[in-house]
Amino acid sequence: MLPQRLVVGLACALLFSPIVGLPICLGWLAVYLLLQAAEAAAFAPVTRGQVFAPKGWRGALGDLALMANAGAYASIALPLWIMGGLPGGVVATTLLAAGAINSVIASAGNMRVFLWTVTPQLAVLALTPLFMARWAVEGRFTLPVAIGALAFIFFCLTTRSRLHASSLAEARALKEADGKRRQAESVMAGRSALLAAVAHDLRTPIGAILTGAHELTRVAAPSSAARQQTAMIEDAGLMMKELLDDLLDHARLDAGRLKVEARDFDLRDLLNHTFRLWQGPVRAKGLRLRLDGSRHMPDVVQGDAMRLRQVLNNLISNAVKFTDTGVITIRLCSWRDEAGLHVLLIDVADTGPGMTAGQMDRLFTPFDQTADGVAARYGGSGLGLAISRDLVELMGGRLTVRSQAGRGSTFTVALTLPEGVKEAATPASALVAAVPVRSLPERAPMPTPVRAEAALRTDVQTAPVPTPPSVSVEADEAHDAERPLRVLVVDDHAINRRAIQVILQALDCELTMAEDGLAALKACEAGVFDVIFMDVRMPELDGRETTRRLRAGHGPNVATPVIAVTADTAPEDIAACLEAGMNHFVAKPLTPAVLLAALSEVLDAADEVEVESQAFA
């Protein structure tokens, strides 16, 4: 406002100087600028946002400055009337009307400011009939002007009242909106906390179902009815896991908590790996799977490989689900744009029943299967496509669909990704379909399964202290090769401890169980372990803090690999585990393949570190 007033004052002085003379205009301008500086000093705390209104001596100075400013602005009208005659009076009246309207708008929220700023200008404006009479204007003209001046004053008062009411209503609306926003944030936070708790609690029994079914399938006869029944249980457990993963992804997307990463990965490897994984299920349904254009795709790009693979899996799964006969085609196309980025088009086309225009309008609506009976016949939650669209948009792309009833459907993923660095690229074999994990070296072949004789206990079992090392290095190596693998399992839930024991019992392992972090630290002080499976969410002392204390200590397990076992699969949760000193990450519900792969990888990594340290020694 201050620069605007300075410009107005300078313009008035220059424009009015031919009417009232340059000395009067310059004197008026000096007083006007001085009063502007006094007002700016009085209201400096308000301008900086420190207070809503000045108080005490500063408040009195502010009132005086406002009134003096308005009076100085209105005072220029007097010489205009006196020295300029009726033409000068017209200029003065226009000037006063414009100033009064500006003051009414500026002071709508404060009656005190309105009185000090508008009153001097309206008072001078009310003198207009007197100035007209001084210049011998006829009464038939003076009376209408007087009535018009009064009407203008009344208009300013009513306009100020309406503006003030509107300002109060706006303040109330903003306060109400802020309250609703806080309430919505509280609800979203509560829902996120509920989903996290539900995820943690549901993954435990699902993990036990999958582990138990896998173990029963392993020991059952190939053609027995028990094997078929356990396979059905395992399929149901996997379906429950997929539904739970979809619900959690949808909740994170809805709350804005799901983020995508930008890492170098081998795009061709990812596409070929995904294609190979789906060949079995497609062939089992009597369909054909085609991949066209893979040679046109770039080798290494930068993006979120895990989420891209999740989208592709959702689209291919959807195509397999709704196609009874024919072929599913994955068409690939790529080119560089003007900025040197890779533009990718990935089509997933099927020969299924297709969709009507009404079904396509509902296609990306969460929990909507687009037609009655779809869920009963094909299963699913109706979230896969909605999640895929949101993930593609998070990656800066678009997911579209073309379809006609009876002629199949084609889903198109359009993405723009920058060039990646081949040396830093993550191979597709290191990715898990829906859960990002830390990439470690390729696992070595697992040893021939040998049933362990270790018994399960719910309290802490202390691993036997290893025999003292002999002088011969060869003897040490032979002893290490023959002894069983010593594993510490830390989890507050007995089902999870039992599930890990069932998975590892096919290996020559010596298991120790701990119910919480404090018990785990005691076990680590009493014995030496080759690997530790650490639950993240535990009472008393959680898994991350337990790992921090373990790494900060000087015990025999300060460098023992720790594998985080948790249902929290968000990138920030994984990063927190790695920052706490954990070496690897597996998500609940546990499956034998994932857990054994993690075990093999951390042991391989530990062996590499030991070999390097011996080489430097």
C-alpha positions in Angstrom: 0.0 0.0 0.0 2.8 2.5 0.8 4.4 2.6 -2.7 0.9 3.0 -4.2 0.2 6.0 -1.9 3.5 7.6 -2.7 2.8 7.3 -6.5 -0.7 8.8 -6.0 0.7 11.7 -3.9 3.4 12.5 -6.4 0.9 12.3 -9.3 -1.5 14.6 -7.5 1.2 17.2 -6.8 2.3 17.2 -10.5 -1.2 17.3 -12.0 -2.6 19.9 -9.6 0.4 22.3 -9.8 -1.1 24.2 -12.8 -4.2 24.8 -10.8 -3.0 25.7 -7.3 0.7 26.5 -8.0 3.9 24.5 -7.6 4.9 25.8 -4.1 1.5 24.7 -2.6 1.7 21.3 -4.3 5.3 20.7 -3.1 4.5 21.8 0.4 1.4 19.5 0.4 3.5 16.6 -1.0 6.2 17.0 1.8 3.6 16.9 4.5 1.9 13.9 2.9 5.1 12.0 2.6 6.0 12.7 6.2 2.7 11.5 7.4 3.1 8.3 5.3 6.4 7.6 7.0 4.8 8.1 10.4 2.0 5.7 9.6 4.4 3.1 8.3 6.4 3.3 11.5 3.3 3.1 13.7 2.0 0.0 11.9 5.3 -1.8 11.4 4.5 -4.6 13.8 1.2 -5.2 12.0 2.9 -5.3 8.7 5.5 -7.8 9.9 2.7 -10.0 11.3 3.8 -9.6 14.9 0.5 -8.2 16.2 -3.1 -7.8 14.8 -3.4 -4.2 15.9 -1.0 -1.7 17.6 -1.7 -0.9 21.2 -0.6 1.7 23.8 1.4 4.6 22.6 1.9 3.0 19.2 -1.9 2.6 18.8 -2.4 6.2 19.6 0.3 7.2 17.2 -1.3 5.0 14.6 -4.8 6.6 15.1 -3.3 10.0 14.8 -1.3 9.1 11.7 -4.4 7.6 10.0 -6.5 10.7 10.7 -3.7 13.1 9.6 -3.1 11.1 6.4 -6.7 11.1 5.5 -7.0 14.8 6.4 -3.9 15.7 4.3 -5.2 13.8 1.4 -8.6 15.6 1.7 -7.1 19.0 2.3 -5.9 19.3 -1.3 -9.5 19.7 -2.3 -9.7 23.1 -0.5 -7.2 24.9 -2.7 -8.7 23.2 -5.8 -12.1 24.7 -5.0 -10.7 28.0 -3.9 -8.2 28.6 -6.7 -9.6 26.4 -9.5 -13.2 27.4 -9.4 -15.9 25.0 -10.6 -13.4 23.0 -12.8 -11.1 22.6 -9.8 -14.2 21.6 -7.7 -15.1 18.8 -10.1 -11.5 17.5 -9.8 -11.7 17.8 -6.0 -15.0 16.0 -5.8 -13.8 13.1 -8.0 -10.6 12.9 -5.9 -12.5 12.7 -2.6 -15.0 10.2 -3.9 -12.2 7.9 -5.1 -10.3 8.2 -1.8 -13.4 7.5 0.2 -14.3 4.4 -1.8 -10.7 3.1 -1.4 -10.8 3.8 2.4 -14.1 1.9 2.7 -12.7 -1.2 1.0 -9.4 -1.1 2.9 -11.0 -0.7 6.3 -13.9 -3.2 5.9 -12.7 -5.3 8.8 -11.9 -2.5 11.3 -14.4 0.2 12.4 -11.7 2.2 14.0 -9.7 2.5 10.8 -12.9 3.3 8.9 -13.7 6.3 11.2 -10.2 7.7 11.1 -9.7 7.4 7.3 -13.1 8.0 5.8 -14.5 10.7 8.0 -12.1 13.5 6.9 -12.8 12.8 3.2 -16.6 12.6 3.7 -16.5 15.8 5.8 -14.8 17.8 3.0 -17.1 16.2 0.4 -20.1 17.4 2.5 -18.8 21.0 2.0 -19.4 20.7 -1.8 -22.7 22.6 -1.8 -21.1 25.5 0.2 -18.3 25.8 -2.3 -20.8 25.8 -5.2 -22.8 28.6 -3.5 -19.5 30.6 -3.1 -19.1 30.4 -6.8 -22.7 31.6 -7.3 -24.1 28.4 -8.6 -27.9 28.4 -8.9 -29.8 26.7 -6.1 -31.5 24.3 -8.5 -28.1 22.8 -9.1 -26.8 23.1 -5.5 -29.6 21.1 -3.9 -29.3 18.0 -6.1 -25.5 18.0 -5.4 -26.1 18.2 -1.7 -28.6 15.3 -1.9 -26.1 13.4 -4.0 -23.3 14.0 -1.5 -25.5 12.7 1.4 -26.5 9.7 -0.7 -22.8 9.0 -1.4 -22.0 9.2 2.4 -24.9 6.8 3.1 -23.6 4.5 0.3 -20.2 4.4 1.9 -21.6 3.6 5.3 -23.9 0.7 4.0 -21.1 -0.6 1.8 -18.7 -0.7 4.8 -21.3 -2.6 6.8 -21.8 -5.2 4.1 -18.1 -5.6 3.6 -17.6 -6.0 7.3 -20.3 -8.7 7.4 -18.7 -10.4 4.5 -15.3 -10.2 6.1 -16.7 -11.8 9.3 -18.4 -14.5 7.3 -15.2 -15.3 5.4 -13.3 -15.5 8.7 -15.9 -17.9 10.1 -15.8 -19.9 7.0 -12.0 -20.1 7.1 -12.0 -21.1 10.7 -14.6 -23.8 10.0 -12.7 -25.0 7.0 -9.5 -25.1 9.1 -11.4 -27.1 11.7 -12.7 -29.5 9.2 -9.2 -29.9 7.7 -7.8 -30.7 11.1 -10.6 -33.1 11.7 -10.0 -34.8 8.3 -6.2 -35.0 9.0 -7.0 -36.5 12.4 -9.4 -39.0 10.8 -6.8 -39.9 8.1 -4.1 -40.3 10.7 -6.3 -42.5 12.8 -7.2 -44.6 9.7 -3.5 -44.9 8.8 -2.7 -46.0 12.3 -5.6 -48.5 12.2 -4.5 -49.9 8.8 -0.9 -50.2 10.1 -2.2 -52.1 13.2 -4.5 -54.3 11.1 -1.7 -55.0 8.6 0.6 -56.0 11.4 -2.0 -58.2 13.1 -3.4 -59.8 9.9 0.0 -60.6 8.4 0.9 -62.8 11.4 -1.9 -65.4 10.9 -1.6 -65.2 7.1 2.1 -66.0 7.4 1.3 -68.9 9.6 -1.2 -70.2 7.1 1.2 -69.9 4.2 4.1 -71.5 6.2 2.0 -74.4 7.5 0.4 -75.1 4.1 3.9 -75.1 2.5 5.2 -77.5 5.0 2.2 -79.8 4.7 2.6 -79.7 0.9 6.3 -80.6 1.2 5.8 -83.7 3.3 2.5 -84.9 1.6 2.5 -87.6 -1.0 2.3 -86.1 -4.6 -1.1 -87.6 -5.4 -2.7 -87.5 -2.0 -5.9 -85.7 -1.1 -4.1 -83.9 1.7 -1.7 -82.3 -0.8 -4.6 -81.0 -2.8 -6.3 -79.6 0.3 -3.1 -77.9 1.5 -2.5 -76.4 -1.9 -6.0 -75.0 -1.7 -5.2 -73.5 1.7 -2.0 -72.0 0.3 -3.8 -70.5 -2.6 -6.4 -68.9 -0.2 -3.5 -67.6 2.0 -1.9 -66.0 -1.1 -5.2 -64.5 -2.1 -5.6 -63.0 1.4 -2.1 -61.6 1.2 -2.8 -59.9 -2.2 -6.0 -58.4 -0.9 -4.3 -57.0 2.1 -1.5 -55.6 0.0 -4.0 -53.9 -2.3 -5.9 -52.4 0.7 -2.7 -51.0 2.2 -1.5 -49.6 -1.1 -4.9 -47.9 -1.7 -4.9 -46.4 1.8 -1.3 -45.1 1.4 -2.2 -43.6 -2.0 -5.4 -42.0 -0.5 -3.4 -40.5 2.3 -0.6 -39.3 0.1 2.0 -41.4 2.0 3.0 -43.7 -0.9 6.1 -42.4 -2.7 7.9 -43.6 -5.8 11.7 -43.8 -6.0 14.1 -42.9 -8.8 16.8 -45.5 -9.1 18.7 -47.0 -12.1 17.4 -50.3 -13.3 17.6 -52.6 -16.3 14.3 -52.1 -18.1 14.8 -54.9 -20.6 15.7 -57.3 -17.9 12.6 -56.3 -15.9 10.3 -56.8 -18.9 11.8 -60.1 -19.9 11.7 -61.3 -16.3 8.1 -60.3 -15.9 7.2 -62.0 -19.2 8.9 -65.3 -18.1 7.1 -65.3 -14.7 3.7 -65.1 -16.4 4.4 -67.7 -19.1 3.5 -70.6 -16.7 0.1 -69.2 -15.5 -0.9 -68.1 -19.0 0.0 -71.5 -20.4 -1.8 -73.3 -17.6 -5.1 -71.5 -18.6 -4.6 -72.5 -22.3 -3.7 -69.1 -23.5 -0.7 -67.7 -25.4 1.6 -64.9 -24.2 3.4 -62.7 -26.8 6.0 -60.0 -26.3 6.6 -57.6 -29.2 9.1 -54.8 -29.5 11.4 -55.6 -26.5 14.5 -54.9 -28.7 13.3 -51.3 -29.2 13.3 -50.6 -25.4 16.3 -48.8 -23.7 18.6 -50.9 -21.5 18.9 -48.9 -18.4 16.6 -46.1 -17.2 15.9 -44.3 -13.9 12.6 -44.8 -12.1 10.8 -47.0 -9.6 11.3 -50.5 -11.0 9.3 -52.1 -8.1 6.2 -50.0 -8.8 6.5 -50.4 -12.6 6.6 -54.1 -12.2 3.6 -54.0 -9.8 1.6 -52.1 -12.5 2.6 -54.6 -15.2 1.7 -57.5 -12.9 -1.7 -56.0 -12.2 -2.4 -55.4 -15.9 -1.3 -58.9 -17.0 -3.2 -60.5 -14.1 -6.3 -58.6 -15.2 -5.9 -59.8 -18.8 -5.4 -63.4 -17.7 -8.4 -63.3 -15.4 -10.9 -62.1 -18.0 -9.5 -64.0 -21.1 -10.8 -67.5 -21.7 -9.3 -68.2 -25.1 -6.8 -66.5 -27.4 -3.7 -64.5 -26.8 -2.4 -61.9 -24.4 0.1 -59.5 -26.1 2.6 -57.1 -24.5 3.6 -54.5 -27.1 6.5 -52.2 -26.4 7.5 -49.0 -28.0 10.1 -46.3 -27.1 11.7 -43.2 -28.5 13.6 -40.2 -27.2 12.0 -36.8 -26.8 13.6 -33.4 -27.4 15.0 -33.4 -23.9 16.7 -36.7 -24.4 14.3 -38.6 -22.1 13.0 -42.1 -23.0 9.3 -42.1 -23.9 7.8 -45.5 -23.1 4.6 -47.0 -24.3 3.6 -50.4 -22.9 0.4 -52.0 -24.2 -1.2 -55.1 -22.5 -3.8 -56.4 -25.0 -6.2 -59.3 -24.5 -8.8 -61.2 -26.5 -11.3 -61.2 -23.7 -15.0 -60.0 -23.7 -14.1 -56.3 -23.8 -16.1 -53.6 -22.1 -18.9 -51.2 -22.8 -18.6 -47.4 -22.5 -20.4 -47.5 -19.2 -18.0 -50.1 -17.8 -15.0 -48.1 -18.9 -16.3 -45.0 -17.1 -16.3 -47.1 -13.8 -13.1 -49.0 -14.6 -10.7 -47.0 -12.3 -13.2 -46.6 -9.4 -11.9 -48.3 -6.3 -13.9 -51.4 -5.2 -16.0 -51.2 -8.4 -15.9 -54.4 -10.5 -17.8 -52.6 -13.3 -20.5 -55.4 -13.5 -22.5 -57.6 -11.1 -21.2 -61.0 -10.5 -17.6 -60.2 -11.4 -16.3 -60.6 -7.9 -18.1 -63.9 -7.4 -16.7 -65.3 -10.6 -13.2 -63.9 -10.8 -12.5 -62.7 -7.3 -10.4 -59.6 -6.5 -11.2 -56.4 -4.6 -11.6 -54.0 -7.5 -8.5 -52.1 -6.4 -5.8 -53.3 -8.8 -6.5 -50.9 -11.7 -7.2 -48.0 -9.4 -3.9 -48.5 -7.7 -2.1 -49.0 -11.0 -3.5 -45.7 -12.4 -2.4 -43.8 -9.3 1.1 -45.4 -9.3 1.6 -44.5 -13.0 0.5 -40.9 -12.3 2.9 -40.8 -9.3 5.6 -41.8 -11.8 4.6 -38.9 -14.1 2.8 -41.0 -16.7 -0.7 -42.0 -17.7 -2.7 -45.3 -17.8 -5.4 -45.4 -20.4 -7.6 -48.1 -21.9 -9.2 -48.9 -25.2 -12.0 -51.5 -25.5 -15.1 -52.6 -27.3 -17.6 -55.1 -26.2 -16.7 -58.5 -27.7 -13.3 -57.3 -29.1 -11.0 -57.4 -26.1 -9.2 -54.6 -24.2 -5.9 -52.8 -24.5 -4.3 -51.0 -21.5 -1.5 -48.5 -22.3 1.1 -47.3 -19.8 2.8 -44.1 -21.1 5.9 -43.1 -19.1 8.9 -40.7 -19.6 12.0 -41.8 -17.9 15.6 -40.5 -17.9 18.6 -42.5 -19.0 20.2 -44.6 -16.2 23.7 -45.7 -15.4 24.3 -49.4 -16.3 26.9 -50.0 -13.5 24.3 -48.9 -10.9 21.3 -50.7 -12.4 19.4 -53.1 -10.2 18.7 -56.5 -11.9 15.1 -57.7 -12.2 15.9 -60.9 -10.2 16.6 -58.8 -7.2 13.1 -57.4 -7.1 10.1 -58.8 -5.2 6.8 -58.4 -7.0 5.1 -56.1 -4.5 7.6 -55.3 -1.7 10.7 -53.3 -2.2 13.7 -54.9 -0.4 17.4 -54.2 -0.2 19.2 -55.6 -3.1 22.1 -57.9 -2.2 24.3 -60.3 -4.2 22.9 -63.4 -5.9 22.3 -66.2 -3.4 24.3 -69.4 -3.5 22.5 -72.7 -3.9 20.9 -73.9 -0.7 22.4 -77.0 1.0 20.6 -80.3 1.0 17.7 -80.0 3.5 18.5 -81.8 6.8 15.8 -81.8 9.6 17.0 -80.0 12.7 16.7 -81.5 16.1 16.4 -78.2 17.9 13.4 -77.9 20.2 11.1 -74.8 20.2 10.7 -72.8 23.5 8.7 -69.6 23.9 11.3 -68.1 26.3 14.9 -67.3 25.6 17.1 -70.3 24.6 20.7 -69.6 24.9 22.8 -71.0 22.1 25.7 -73.1 23.3 29.0 -71.3 23.5 31.2 -72.4 20.7 34.3 -74.4 21.4 37.5 -72.4 21.8 39.4 -71.9 18.6 42.3 -74.2 17.9 45.6 -73.0 16.7 45.1 -74.5 13.3 43.2 -72.4 10.8 42.3 -75.4 8.8 40.7 -77.0 11.9 38.7 -73.8 12.5 37.3 -73.9 8.9 36.4 -77.5 9.2 34.7 -76.9 12.5 32.7 -74.0 11.1 31.6 -76.0 8.1 30.4 -78.9 10.3 28.6 -76.9 13.0 24.9 -76.1 12.6 23.8 -72.6 11.7 23.0 -70.6 14.8 19.9 -68.4 14.4 18.3 -66.0 16.8 14.5 -65.4 16.2 13.1 -62.3 18.0 9.4 -61.8 17.8 6.7 -61.0 20.4 4.2 -63.3 18.7 4.5 -67.0 19.2 2.9 -67.7 15.8 5.6 -65.8 14.0 8.4 -67.6 15.9 6.8 -70.9 15.1 6.5 -70.0 11.4 10.2 -69.2 11.1 11.0 -72.4 13.0 8.9 -74.5 10.6 10.6 -72.9 7.6 14.1 -73.4 9.0 13.6 -76.9 10.4 14.5 -78.3 7.0 18.0 -76.9 7.4 20.7 -77.8 9.9 19.9 -74.8 12.2 20.3 -74.2 15.9 17.4 -71.9 16.9 17.2 -69.6 19.8 13.9 -67.7 20.6 13.4 -64.3 22.2 10.0 -62.7 22.9 11.2 -59.0 22.9 14.2 -56.8 22.4 15.5 -56.9 25.9 15.4 -60.7 25.9 17.3 -60.6 22.5 20.0 -58.4 23.9 20.5 -60.9 26.8 20.7 -63.8 24.4 23.3 -61.9 22.3 25.4 -61.4 25.4 25.3 -65.1 26.2 25.9 -66.7 22.8 27.2 -66.1 19.3 24.8 -66.2 16.3 25.3 -66.4 12.6 22.1 -64.4 11.8 19.3 -62.7 13.7 15.6 -62.4 12.5 14.3 -59.3 14.2 10.6 -58.3 14.4 10.3 -54.5 14.2 7.1 -53.9 16.2 7.6 -55.2 19.7 6.6 -54.1 23.2 9.2 -52.8 25.7 11.9 -52.4 23.1 11.2 -52.4 19.3 13.4 -54.1 16.7 15.1 -51.0 15.4 16.2 -49.8 18.9 17.3 -53.3 19.8 19.5 -53.3 16.7 20.9 -49.9 17.5 21.9 -51.1 21.0 23.4 -54.3 19.6 25.5 -52.3 17.1 26.6 -49.8 19.7 27.8 -52.5 22.1 31.0 -54.5 22.2 29.5 -58.0 22.4 30.2 -61.0 20.2 27.2 -60.2 17.9 28.0 -56.6 17.2 28.5 -57.5 13.5 26.0 -60.3 13.2 23.6 -59.8 10.2 20.1 -58.7 11.2 17.1 -59.3 9.0 14.1 -57.1 9.7 10.8 -58.9 9.7 7.8 -56.6 9.7 4.5 -55.7 8.0 5.5 -52.0 7.5 6.6 -52.0 3.9 6.7 -48.3 3.1 10.0 -46.9 1.8 10.5 -44.8 4.8 10.0 -47.8 7.1 12.6 -49.8 5.1 15.0 -46.9 5.2 14.6 -46.6 9.0 15.4 -50.3 9.4 18.6 -49.9 7.3 19.6 -46.8 9.2 19.2 -48.6 12.5 21.9 -51.1 11.4 19.7 -53.9 9.9 21.2 -55.7 6.9 18.1 -56.9 5.1 14.3 -56.7 5.0 11.5 -59.3 4.6 7.8 -58.5 4.7 5.1 -60.3 6.5 3.4 -62.6 5.8 6.5 -64.7 5.5 6.8 -67.3 2.8 9.6 -69.9 2.8 11.0 -68.7 -0.5 11.4 -65.1 0.6 12.8 -66.0 4.0 15.3 -68.6 2.8 16.4 -66.2 0.0 17.0 -63.5 2.6 18.9 -65.9 4.8 21.1 -67.0 1.9 21.8 -63.5 0.8 22.9 -62.1 4.1 25.1 -65.1 4.8 26.7 -64.7 1.3 27.3 -61.0 2.0 28.8 -61.8 5.4 31.1 -64.4 3.8 32.3 -61.8 1.3 33.0 -59.3 4.0 35.0 -61.9 5.9 37.0 -62.9 2.8 37.8 -59.3 2.1 38.9 -58.7 5.7 41.2 -61.8 5.6 42.7 -60.6 2.3 43.6 -57.2 3.8 44.9 -58.8 6.9 
